[in-house]
Amino acid sequence: MGGTVRDQLWGLAPKDLDLVVPRPVLEKARSLADRIGASYVLLDESYEIARLIMPDGLQLDLAACLGATLDDDLRRRDFTLNALARRLSDGRLVDPTGGLQDLEQRILRPTSPAVFPEDPLRLLRAVRFLACHPLQPSQDLDGLLQEHHALLARVSPERIQDELAFILRAGMSSQLPRLRTTGLYAVLFPEQPDTRLLERLESDDLAWLGELAAAAKDWLDQPLSATRERRLSLALAALGGSHWLSSRAEQRYQQRVLELAPLALQLSENRAERYRWFRRAGAEAVDACVLAHQLDARAHLAELVRSALTQDQVACPRLPVDGQDLMQALQLKPGPQVGRLLEELGALAAEAGGLTREQALEEARRLSG
């Protein structure tokens, strides 16, 4: 039922299966998980909703019927195109709200005005559906979003983060006018950040990187946390970062790229200077350069991305000596001085394009002199 039936009618392969089963649901779900070797995840104890994750990744959501009948349950769903079910016994479609017609006409319509007070997360889910699918809002939808927008503040950050991730992946820019006019943007981002940087970031296809574009996209698609890839956290950084919709790790990431991006713009052609920036940037070098390009499209940013992705002699110079070599040759004890010497040798190697062992030890003696 729900999204499973909707996707099937749209000709899409469902990513999961949604079933309504008789109570007690959670007990049955645990038992089924044990029998088929699936992982059990409790989604909502009060509404008796559980998720089984199969070894092949397929997700099976089991829920109790909300109401005396299946029709009652469907009428309590969020949108008519999600208020569809197919009986397993005979395959008959159940459609008490006219969802099939709305689905065919690509209209997003609430099943009733009460759906948003019942679960305010649906306010953001409406925006998510409009961002992710070629849908048009029903005539009353935007008015209902505006009427109930303040209720979104009651929803936990964790639930909002999930919906916001879907919107960011699809591109938030298309929905910014709706988010603003309905008041939802002010709830999500009370500081009302400027969105121009985000809009430029979302429209950037990285063509300025030439043959490096695919590798940079792959890098930004890598996970930064359990729920977000780098490009999502980078998008939130473009909105100012460090807000309540980010974990502490993501906030640290956003603060770093916001600090690194302006510094990247200021870099000259001096290879030692660039090396020191890469040392500071670490794993966030590519991300910071992509963000910097939205501030000012300077040519050398592509060079920095190339260095970061290829780990060349500027970003990661290979030294012919290590700390042990320096301690032995210079009679040094373990400590910060060894680290400082290695960093200075790295800058010299970056500038020169490399050092021999003899050159490295000679420079180390000079620097420690």
Contacts in CASP RR format, 6 or more apart in sequence:
PFRMAT RR
TARGET T0000
AUTHOR 0000-0000-0000
METHOD contacts of the structure
MODEL  1
MGGTVRDQLWGLAPKDLDLVVPRPVLEKARSLADRIGASYVLLDESYEIA
RLIMPDGLQLDLAACLGATLDDDLRRRDFTLNALARRLSDGRLVDPTGGL
QDLEQRILRPTSPAVFPEDPLRLLRAVRFLACHPLQPSQDLDGLLQEHHA
LLARVSPERIQDELAFILRAGMSSQLPRLRTTGLYAVLFPEQPDTRLLER
LESDDLAWLGELAAAAKDWLDQPLSATRERRLSLALAALGGSHWLSSRAE
QRYQQRVLELAPLALQLSENRAERYRWFRRAGAEAVDACVLAHQLDARAH
LAELVRSALTQDQVACPRLPVDGQDLMQALQLKPGPQVGRLLEELGALAA
EAGGLTREQALEEARRLSG
1 18 0 8 1.000
1 19 0 8 1.000
1 20 0 8 1.000
1 74 0 8 1.000
1 84 0 8 1.000
1 85 0 8 1.000
1 86 0 8 1.000
1 94 0 8 1.000
2 18 0 8 1.000
2 77 0 8 1.000
2 82 0 8 1.000
2 83 0 8 1.000
2 84 0 8 1.000
2 85 0 8 1.000
3 14 0 8 1.000
3 18 0 8 1.000
3 82 0 8 1.000
3 84 0 8 1.000
4 14 0 8 1.000
4 16 0 8 1.000
4 17 0 8 1.000
4 18 0 8 1.000
5 84 0 8 1.000
5 85 0 8 1.000
5 86 0 8 1.000
5 93 0 8 1.000
6 81 0 8 1.000
6 82 0 8 1.000
6 84 0 8 1.000
6 103 0 8 1.000
7 13 0 8 1.000
7 14 0 8 1.000
7 15 0 8 1.000
8 14 0 8 1.000
8 86 0 8 1.000
9 84 0 8 1.000
9 100 0 8 1.000
9 103 0 8 1.000
10 103 0 8 1.000
15 59 0 8 1.000
16 58 0 8 1.000
16 59 0 8 1.000
16 60 0 8 1.000
16 61 0 8 1.000
17 58 0 8 1.000
17 59 0 8 1.000
17 60 0 8 1.000
17 61 0 8 1.000
18 61 0 8 1.000
18 63 0 8 1.000
19 60 0 8 1.000
19 61 0 8 1.000
19 62 0 8 1.000
19 63 0 8 1.000
20 62 0 8 1.000
20 63 0 8 1.000
20 64 0 8 1.000
20 65 0 8 1.000
20 70 0 8 1.000
20 73 0 8 1.000
20 85 0 8 1.000
21 28 0 8 1.000
21 62 0 8 1.000
21 63 0 8 1.000
21 64 0 8 1.000
21 65 0 8 1.000
22 64 0 8 1.000
22 65 0 8 1.000
23 48 0 8 1.000
23 64 0 8 1.000
23 65 0 8 1.000
24 48 0 8 1.000
25 48 0 8 1.000
25 49 0 8 1.000
25 50 0 8 1.000
25 62 0 8 1.000
25 63 0 8 1.000
25 64 0 8 1.000
26 42 0 8 1.000
26 45 0 8 1.000
26 48 0 8 1.000
26 50 0 8 1.000
28 62 0 8 1.000
29 40 0 8 1.000
29 50 0 8 1.000
29 52 0 8 1.000
29 62 0 8 1.000
30 40 0 8 1.000
30 50 0 8 1.000
32 38 0 8 1.000
32 52 0 8 1.000
32 62 0 8 1.000
33 39 0 8 1.000
33 40 0 8 1.000
33 52 0 8 1.000
36 52 0 8 1.000
36 54 0 8 1.000
37 54 0 8 1.000
37 55 0 8 1.000
38 52 0 8 1.000
38 53 0 8 1.000
38 54 0 8 1.000
38 55 0 8 1.000
38 60 0 8 1.000
39 52 0 8 1.000
39 53 0 8 1.000
40 50 0 8 1.000
40 51 0 8 1.000
40 52 0 8 1.000
41 50 0 8 1.000
41 51 0 8 1.000
41 52 0 8 1.000
41 53 0 8 1.000
42 50 0 8 1.000
43 49 0 8 1.000
43 50 0 8 1.000
43 51 0 8 1.000
43 61 0 8 1.000
47 63 0 8 1.000
47 64 0 8 1.000
47 66 0 8 1.000
48 63 0 8 1.000
48 64 0 8 1.000
49 61 0 8 1.000
49 62 0 8 1.000
49 63 0 8 1.000
49 64 0 8 1.000
50 61 0 8 1.000
50 62 0 8 1.000
50 63 0 8 1.000
51 59 0 8 1.000
51 60 0 8 1.000
51 61 0 8 1.000
51 62 0 8 1.000
52 59 0 8 1.000
52 60 0 8 1.000
52 61 0 8 1.000
52 62 0 8 1.000
53 59 0 8 1.000
53 60 0 8 1.000
54 60 0 8 1.000
65 72 0 8 1.000
65 73 0 8 1.000
66 72 0 8 1.000
66 73 0 8 1.000
66 76 0 8 1.000
67 73 0 8 1.000
67 76 0 8 1.000
70 85 0 8 1.000
70 94 0 8 1.000
71 94 0 8 1.000
71 96 0 8 1.000
74 83 0 8 1.000
74 84 0 8 1.000
74 85 0 8 1.000
74 94 0 8 1.000
74 95 0 8 1.000
74 96 0 8 1.000
74 97 0 8 1.000
74 111 0 8 1.000
75 83 0 8 1.000
75 96 0 8 1.000
75 97 0 8 1.000
75 111 0 8 1.000
75 112 0 8 1.000
76 111 0 8 1.000
76 115 0 8 1.000
76 118 0 8 1.000
77 83 0 8 1.000
77 97 0 8 1.000
77 111 0 8 1.000
77 115 0 8 1.000
78 110 0 8 1.000
78 111 0 8 1.000
78 115 0 8 1.000
78 119 0 8 1.000
78 122 0 8 1.000
78 125 0 8 1.000
78 126 0 8 1.000
79 102 0 8 1.000
79 108 0 8 1.000
79 109 0 8 1.000
79 110 0 8 1.000
79 111 0 8 1.000
79 115 0 8 1.000
79 126 0 8 1.000
79 129 0 8 1.000
80 97 0 8 1.000
80 98 0 8 1.000
80 99 0 8 1.000
80 102 0 8 1.000
80 103 0 8 1.000
80 109 0 8 1.000
80 110 0 8 1.000
80 111 0 8 1.000
81 99 0 8 1.000
81 102 0 8 1.000
81 103 0 8 1.000
81 107 0 8 1.000
81 108 0 8 1.000
81 109 0 8 1.000
83 95 0 8 1.000
83 96 0 8 1.000
83 97 0 8 1.000
83 98 0 8 1.000
83 99 0 8 1.000
83 111 0 8 1.000
84 93 0 8 1.000
84 94 0 8 1.000
84 95 0 8 1.000
84 99 0 8 1.000
84 100 0 8 1.000
84 103 0 8 1.000
85 93 0 8 1.000
85 94 0 8 1.000
86 92 0 8 1.000
86 93 0 8 1.000
86 94 0 8 1.000
87 94 0 8 1.000
93 100 0 8 1.000
97 111 0 8 1.000
99 109 0 8 1.000
102 108 0 8 1.000
102 109 0 8 1.000
102 138 0 8 1.000
106 133 0 8 1.000
106 134 0 8 1.000
106 135 0 8 1.000
106 136 0 8 1.000
107 135 0 8 1.000
107 136 0 8 1.000
107 137 0 8 1.000
107 138 0 8 1.000
108 126 0 8 1.000
108 129 0 8 1.000
108 130 0 8 1.000
108 133 0 8 1.000
108 135 0 8 1.000
108 136 0 8 1.000
108 137 0 8 1.000
108 138 0 8 1.000
108 141 0 8 1.000
109 138 0 8 1.000
109 140 0 8 1.000
109 141 0 8 1.000
110 116 0 8 1.000
110 122 0 8 1.000
110 126 0 8 1.000
110 138 0 8 1.000
110 140 0 8 1.000
110 141 0 8 1.000
110 144 0 8 1.000
113 140 0 8 1.000
113 144 0 8 1.000
115 122 0 8 1.000
116 122 0 8 1.000
116 123 0 8 1.000
116 144 0 8 1.000
116 145 0 8 1.000
116 147 0 8 1.000
116 148 0 8 1.000
116 151 0 8 1.000
117 148 0 8 1.000
117 151 0 8 1.000
120 148 0 8 1.000
120 151 0 8 1.000
120 152 0 8 1.000
120 154 0 8 1.000
120 155 0 8 1.000
121 152 0 8 1.000
121 155 0 8 1.000
121 159 0 8 1.000
121 160 0 8 1.000
121 163 0 8 1.000
123 145 0 8 1.000
123 148 0 8 1.000
123 149 0 8 1.000
123 151 0 8 1.000
123 152 0 8 1.000
123 182 0 8 1.000
123 184 0 8 1.000
124 152 0 8 1.000
124 155 0 8 1.000
124 160 0 8 1.000
124 163 0 8 1.000
124 164 0 8 1.000
124 167 0 8 1.000
124 184 0 8 1.000
124 188 0 8 1.000
125 163 0 8 1.000
126 137 0 8 1.000
126 141 0 8 1.000
126 145 0 8 1.000
127 145 0 8 1.000
127 163 0 8 1.000
127 167 0 8 1.000
127 175 0 8 1.000
127 178 0 8 1.000
127 179 0 8 1.000
127 184 0 8 1.000
128 163 0 8 1.000
128 166 0 8 1.000
128 167 0 8 1.000
128 170 0 8 1.000
129 135 0 8 1.000
130 137 0 8 1.000
130 175 0 8 1.000
130 178 0 8 1.000
131 166 0 8 1.000
131 167 0 8 1.000
131 170 0 8 1.000
131 171 0 8 1.000
131 172 0 8 1.000
131 174 0 8 1.000
131 175 0 8 1.000
132 166 0 8 1.000
132 167 0 8 1.000
132 169 0 8 1.000
132 170 0 8 1.000
142 178 0 8 1.000
142 181 0 8 1.000
142 182 0 8 1.000
143 182 0 8 1.000
145 178 0 8 1.000
145 182 0 8 1.000
145 183 0 8 1.000
145 184 0 8 1.000
146 181 0 8 1.000
146 182 0 8 1.000
146 183 0 8 1.000
149 182 0 8 1.000
149 183 0 8 1.000
149 184 0 8 1.000
149 186 0 8 1.000
149 187 0 8 1.000
150 187 0 8 1.000
152 160 0 8 1.000
152 184 0 8 1.000
152 187 0 8 1.000
152 188 0 8 1.000
153 187 0 8 1.000
157 244 0 8 1.000
157 245 0 8 1.000
160 188 0 8 1.000
160 245 0 8 1.000
161 227 0 8 1.000
161 228 0 8 1.000
161 245 0 8 1.000
161 246 0 8 1.000
162 227 0 8 1.000
164 188 0 8 1.000
164 245 0 8 1.000
165 227 0 8 1.000
165 228 0 8 1.000
165 232 0 8 1.000
167 175 0 8 1.000
168 232 0 8 1.000
168 235 0 8 1.000
168 236 0 8 1.000
169 232 0 8 1.000
171 202 0 8 1.000
172 179 0 8 1.000
172 198 0 8 1.000
172 202 0 8 1.000
172 235 0 8 1.000
173 195 0 8 1.000
173 198 0 8 1.000
173 199 0 8 1.000
173 202 0 8 1.000
173 203 0 8 1.000
176 185 0 8 1.000
176 195 0 8 1.000
176 199 0 8 1.000
178 184 0 8 1.000
179 185 0 8 1.000
179 188 0 8 1.000
180 186 0 8 1.000
185 192 0 8 1.000
186 192 0 8 1.000
188 245 0 8 1.000
189 239 0 8 1.000
189 243 0 8 1.000
191 240 0 8 1.000
191 243 0 8 1.000
193 239 0 8 1.000
193 240 0 8 1.000
195 239 0 8 1.000
197 238 0 8 1.000
197 239 0 8 1.000
197 291 0 8 1.000
197 294 0 8 1.000
197 295 0 8 1.000
198 235 0 8 1.000
198 238 0 8 1.000
198 239 0 8 1.000
200 294 0 8 1.000
201 234 0 8 1.000
201 235 0 8 1.000
201 238 0 8 1.000
201 290 0 8 1.000
201 291 0 8 1.000
201 294 0 8 1.000
202 235 0 8 1.000
204 290 0 8 1.000
204 293 0 8 1.000
204 294 0 8 1.000
205 213 0 8 1.000
206 212 0 8 1.000
206 213 0 8 1.000
206 216 0 8 1.000
206 217 0 8 1.000
206 290 0 8 1.000
207 213 0 8 1.000
208 293 0 8 1.000
208 297 0 8 1.000
208 301 0 8 1.000
208 302 0 8 1.000
209 216 0 8 1.000
209 302 0 8 1.000
209 305 0 8 1.000
210 302 0 8 1.000
212 302 0 8 1.000
212 305 0 8 1.000
212 306 0 8 1.000
212 309 0 8 1.000
215 309 0 8 1.000
216 286 0 8 1.000
216 290 0 8 1.000
216 305 0 8 1.000
216 309 0 8 1.000
219 230 0 8 1.000
219 286 0 8 1.000
219 287 0 8 1.000
219 309 0 8 1.000
220 229 0 8 1.000
220 230 0 8 1.000
220 231 0 8 1.000
220 234 0 8 1.000
220 286 0 8 1.000
220 287 0 8 1.000
220 290 0 8 1.000
221 229 0 8 1.000
221 230 0 8 1.000
221 231 0 8 1.000
222 229 0 8 1.000
222 230 0 8 1.000
223 229 0 8 1.000
223 230 0 8 1.000
224 230 0 8 1.000
224 232 0 8 1.000
224 233 0 8 1.000
224 249 0 8 1.000
224 250 0 8 1.000
224 253 0 8 1.000
225 233 0 8 1.000
225 247 0 8 1.000
225 249 0 8 1.000
225 250 0 8 1.000
228 250 0 8 1.000
230 287 0 8 1.000
233 246 0 8 1.000
233 250 0 8 1.000
233 253 0 8 1.000
233 254 0 8 1.000
234 257 0 8 1.000
234 287 0 8 1.000
234 290 0 8 1.000
234 291 0 8 1.000
236 243 0 8 1.000
236 245 0 8 1.000
236 246 0 8 1.000
236 250 0 8 1.000
236 254 0 8 1.000
237 253 0 8 1.000
237 254 0 8 1.000
237 257 0 8 1.000
237 258 0 8 1.000
237 291 0 8 1.000
238 291 0 8 1.000
238 294 0 8 1.000
240 254 0 8 1.000
240 258 0 8 1.000
241 251 0 8 1.000
241 254 0 8 1.000
241 255 0 8 1.000
241 258 0 8 1.000
242 251 0 8 1.000
242 254 0 8 1.000
242 255 0 8 1.000
243 251 0 8 1.000
246 254 0 8 1.000
253 284 0 8 1.000
253 287 0 8 1.000
256 281 0 8 1.000
256 284 0 8 1.000
256 288 0 8 1.000
257 284 0 8 1.000
257 287 0 8 1.000
257 288 0 8 1.000
257 291 0 8 1.000
258 291 0 8 1.000
260 277 0 8 1.000
260 280 0 8 1.000
260 281 0 8 1.000
260 284 0 8 1.000
260 285 0 8 1.000
260 288 0 8 1.000
260 292 0 8 1.000
261 288 0 8 1.000
261 289 0 8 1.000
261 291 0 8 1.000
261 292 0 8 1.000
261 295 0 8 1.000
262 292 0 8 1.000
262 295 0 8 1.000
263 277 0 8 1.000
263 280 0 8 1.000
263 288 0 8 1.000
264 277 0 8 1.000
264 281 0 8 1.000
264 288 0 8 1.000
264 289 0 8 1.000
264 292 0 8 1.000
264 301 0 8 1.000
264 304 0 8 1.000
265 292 0 8 1.000
265 295 0 8 1.000
265 296 0 8 1.000
265 298 0 8 1.000
265 301 0 8 1.000
267 273 0 8 1.000
267 274 0 8 1.000
267 277 0 8 1.000
267 300 0 8 1.000
267 304 0 8 1.000
269 300 0 8 1.000
270 351 0 8 1.000
271 314 0 8 1.000
271 350 0 8 1.000
271 351 0 8 1.000
271 353 0 8 1.000
272 347 0 8 1.000
272 348 0 8 1.000
272 350 0 8 1.000
272 351 0 8 1.000
274 304 0 8 1.000
274 307 0 8 1.000
274 314 0 8 1.000
274 315 0 8 1.000
274 350 0 8 1.000
275 314 0 8 1.000
275 315 0 8 1.000
275 317 0 8 1.000
275 346 0 8 1.000
275 347 0 8 1.000
275 350 0 8 1.000
275 351 0 8 1.000
276 343 0 8 1.000
276 347 0 8 1.000
277 285 0 8 1.000
277 304 0 8 1.000
278 285 0 8 1.000
278 304 0 8 1.000
278 307 0 8 1.000
278 308 0 8 1.000
278 314 0 8 1.000
278 315 0 8 1.000
278 316 0 8 1.000
279 343 0 8 1.000
281 288 0 8 1.000
281 308 0 8 1.000
285 304 0 8 1.000
285 305 0 8 1.000
285 307 0 8 1.000
285 308 0 8 1.000
285 315 0 8 1.000
286 305 0 8 1.000
286 308 0 8 1.000
286 309 0 8 1.000
289 301 0 8 1.000
289 304 0 8 1.000
289 305 0 8 1.000
289 308 0 8 1.000
290 305 0 8 1.000
292 298 0 8 1.000
292 301 0 8 1.000
293 301 0 8 1.000
306 312 0 8 1.000
307 314 0 8 1.000
307 315 0 8 1.000
308 315 0 8 1.000
313 349 0 8 1.000
313 350 0 8 1.000
313 353 0 8 1.000
313 354 0 8 1.000
314 350 0 8 1.000
317 346 0 8 1.000
317 349 0 8 1.000
317 350 0 8 1.000
317 353 0 8 1.000
317 354 0 8 1.000
318 349 0 8 1.000
318 354 0 8 1.000
319 342 0 8 1.000
319 345 0 8 1.000
319 346 0 8 1.000
319 349 0 8 1.000
319 355 0 8 1.000
319 360 0 8 1.000
320 355 0 8 1.000
320 356 0 8 1.000
320 357 0 8 1.000
320 360 0 8 1.000
321 329 0 8 1.000
321 345 0 8 1.000
321 357 0 8 1.000
321 360 0 8 1.000
321 361 0 8 1.000
321 364 0 8 1.000
322 342 0 8 1.000
323 338 0 8 1.000
323 339 0 8 1.000
323 341 0 8 1.000
323 342 0 8 1.000
325 361 0 8 1.000
326 332 0 8 1.000
326 338 0 8 1.000
326 341 0 8 1.000
326 342 0 8 1.000
326 361 0 8 1.000
326 364 0 8 1.000
327 333 0 8 1.000
327 334 0 8 1.000
327 338 0 8 1.000
329 361 0 8 1.000
329 364 0 8 1.000
329 365 0 8 1.000
330 364 0 8 1.000
330 365 0 8 1.000
330 368 0 8 1.000
332 338 0 8 1.000
332 368 0 8 1.000
337 368 0 8 1.000
341 364 0 8 1.000
341 367 0 8 1.000
341 368 0 8 1.000
344 363 0 8 1.000
344 367 0 8 1.000
345 355 0 8 1.000
345 360 0 8 1.000
345 363 0 8 1.000
345 364 0 8 1.000
345 367 0 8 1.000
348 355 0 8 1.000
348 363 0 8 1.000
349 355 0 8 1.000
349 360 0 8 1.000
355 363 0 8 1.000
END
